[in-house]
């Protein structure tokens, strides 16, 4: 895989993955400074929430990573890097809200966040107004930022699942059966509508018969009155 300048070598990334899987996590201490180290690649983004202990060593609180959708993969590098920061802050919102924290990124253009007029960036900037944070640029080639760089590159292209011949046959049979059921249902619906039309016509005929009968009885009464002797 072709690497960007300053990217972490593949061998080191494998070691970092092993380290991330076995690293010890700590509780968040609000008496110490809070740091977020985030990075993005073409396939996803990742971030590390950590603090500096009294022994000057980093104490990781949490790791997160996300696979980009097809739409997100087409974003510019600035949008992807900025999204990594915004998404990580939103993910850790319950921990970060009300506390000051520092965001570390290797993309200098993020420092121009307040000057961008792109609608998407403006929405993200407004969403970040509820937090108290400082954005700091760090060198991406550094060994420490390689952790976030590695996490963002854990996601590869999504593999398309292949169906076996038996599964394809079953799916074809089910679709054919479904189409037959739909045809029968449509025919049944037409027959029912015709029956309803005939039923509606029958009362009309009955009413006409009753009218004719009433006329006939009225005529008979008339004739009886005429035949009555004076």
Secondary structure, 3 states (H helix, E strand, C coil): CCCCCCCCCHHHHHHHHHHHHHCCCCCCCCCCCEEEEEEECCCEEEEEEEEECCCCCEEEEEEEEEECCHHHHCCCHHHHHHHHHHHHHHHCHHHHCCCEEEEEECCHHHHHHHHCCCHHHHHHHHHHHHCEEEEEECCCCCCCCHHHHHHHCCCCCCCCCCCCHHHHHHHHHHHHHHHHHHHHHHHHHHHHHHHHHHHHHHHHHHHHHHHHHHHHHHHHHHHHHHHCCC
